């Protein structure tokens, strides 16, 4: 088992540097596969991320980790899947409190380059918190530092509030930036601006993070 330490900026640090850091985490890697990460605040254990690479039962993971390490404030169990028919990766993050009580789930969709496409938060009762849902589209060949557009959704309905197309790469003052909504005209505008397919344009117009195309 290999162990590495990283700071809040995801930079690898040495064990000797840890005493000067307020936040850092400790990653456990076995045969190049990330197994778990321990998160420290002010030199004290705060939380644990466990990567469920073997599809273990959650209760078994909880029993194996929380009782012996009561100092954890939270435990997240992460399960990854490749979305069928695409190269996208969906991370499902199930979170439990220090007593092992389920507190909710996050779904995070990333593209083949690791850029985040969609994020949603689902509470412990299975209700999607749409005001926290966000979607982004990246094309680093056009703008290496920022998403081309981002989407937000209405808290009560989950309908698209607006799609903000960022033209910072054309106009640094963003005077040419565009706001789009979910209709046929704006969908076609988005396809023309970003050079994306209709399936992908449809995906960004709705709140569901896992694609169905």
N, C-alpha and C positions, 0 to 999 in steps of 0.2 A: 504494500500500500504506500503510495507516494502522498506527501503532504506539502501543500504550498500555502502561502499567506498572501492576501491581497488587501490593498487599502480601498477606500471608498470610491476611488477612481478606477478600480479594476487593475491597478498596477501591482505587479509582483514585488513583494518586500521580503526582507530577511527577518528571521526570528529576533535578531538584535534590534531591529527598528520598531518593533511592536510597542515598546514602552512609551514611545513618543506619539502614538496614534490614539485618537479618541475612538475611531471606528475602524474595524478591520474584520476580515473573515478568514476562516481556516477551511481549506478544501481538501477532501480525501478522494484520491484518484486511484483506481485499481485497473491495471491493464489499459490505460488511457481512457477509461470510462469514469466520469464523475459520479461518486457514490453519495456524498453528502457534504454540506457546508455548515459550519458553525459560525454564528455572527456574534461579535463582541462589541460592547459599548462600555467605555471607561474601564477596560480590562476585565469586564465581567460578561459571562455568557448571557446572551439575550434570546437567541432563537436558533432554530435548526431547520435547514432545508434537506429533505431526504428524497433522493431520486429513485423512484420505484421502477427500476429497470427490469425487475423480475416479476412484476405484476403481483406482488405480495398483498395479502389482505391488510387493509388499513389498520384494523385493530391489533394485528400482530406487530406492525411497525410501531404503533403507539405504545404497546406493552413493552417492546424491546428498547425503546428510547426514552420515554418520559419518566417511568418510575425511578430509574437509576440516575437520572439527570434532572432533578426537580428544580434546578435553577433556570431552566428554559422558561421563557414567558410564552413562547409559541412554537408550534411545529407545523411545517408545511410539507405536504407530500406531493411531489411533482410527477406527473405521468405525461409522456410525450407520445404523439402519434403523427404519422404522415397522412395528410388528408388525401383520400383515394382520388386518383386521377390528376393530382397536382404534385408540386415539389414543396408545398407549404408544410410547416411544422406547427402543430397545435399543442401548446403546453397547458395542461389542466392542473391548477394549483389548488389543492385542498388544504385548508388551514384549520388547526385545532389549538385550543388554549392550553395552558399549563396543566390542566386537569384531564385533558384528552377530549374535551367537548368540541364538537364540530361548530365552526363559526362562519363558514362560507367558502366560496370557490371563485377563482379567477380563471378565465380562459384567455390565452395570449397566442395570437397567430403571427408567425414570422415567415418571411420569404426565404428563398434559397441562400440569400446573402446575409441572413440573420437580422434584417431590418424588420421592425415590428409593423404589421399591417392592421391588427385589430386587438382591442382589449375590452373585456367585459367583466363585471363583478356581479356575482350571484349570492344573495344572502343565505343564511342557514335554512330558511324556509323555501328556498328555490325561486325566489323572486329576483328578476334581473333589475339592477339599479341603473336604469338607462342614462341617468345624468352623469354617470361615471364612464359610460361606454365611449370609446374613441376609435377612430380609424385613421390611418395615414397611408399615403402612397409615396414611395421613394424611387427616384431614378438618379443615382449618383453620377451618371454620365452627364446629366443636365445641371444638377445642383448637388455637389458632394456633401454639403454641410446641413441641408435642411430638406424636409419632406416637400414634395411638389404640391400636395394638398392634404387637408385634414377635414374630418367630419365630426360633428357633434349631434346628439339626438335628444329629443324632448323627454323630460323626466317621466311624464304621466303616460305617454303613448309609445315611446320608442321610435316615433317618426323622425326622419331627418330634419334637424333644425336648419342647418346650413352646411354646405361644403365650401371651404375656403381654399381657393386655388392661389398659391403663393407665386407671384411673378418676380420675386426678389432677384432671380438670376437675370432678369431683363431690366428691372428698374429697382435700384437699391432703396428708393423711398417707398416702394410697393404701391405706387399710384396706379399701376396696371393690374393689381391683384383683383380677383373676381370672386363673387359669392354666387353659388349655384344652389338650386333646390331640386327636389325629386319630381321632374316632369320630363316629357320626351325631348323637348327642345334643349334643356340644360344637360340632359344625359348625352345627347349628341355633341354638344359643345365640349363636354368633358372628354369624350372619346377623341375629339379632334385635338384638343389642347395637350392631353397627356399621351396620346397615341396608344390607348388601351382598347381591349376588346369590349364588346357589349356585355359579356358575362361579368367582366371585372367592373365595368361601370355600374351594372346592376348590384353587384356586391357592395359597393361603397354607398349606395343609396339607401340601404336598409341596415338595421342595427345588429342582426345576427352575425357573430364573429366567425363561426365555422361555415365556410362556403359550401354550397350545394351543387356547384357546376363541376 
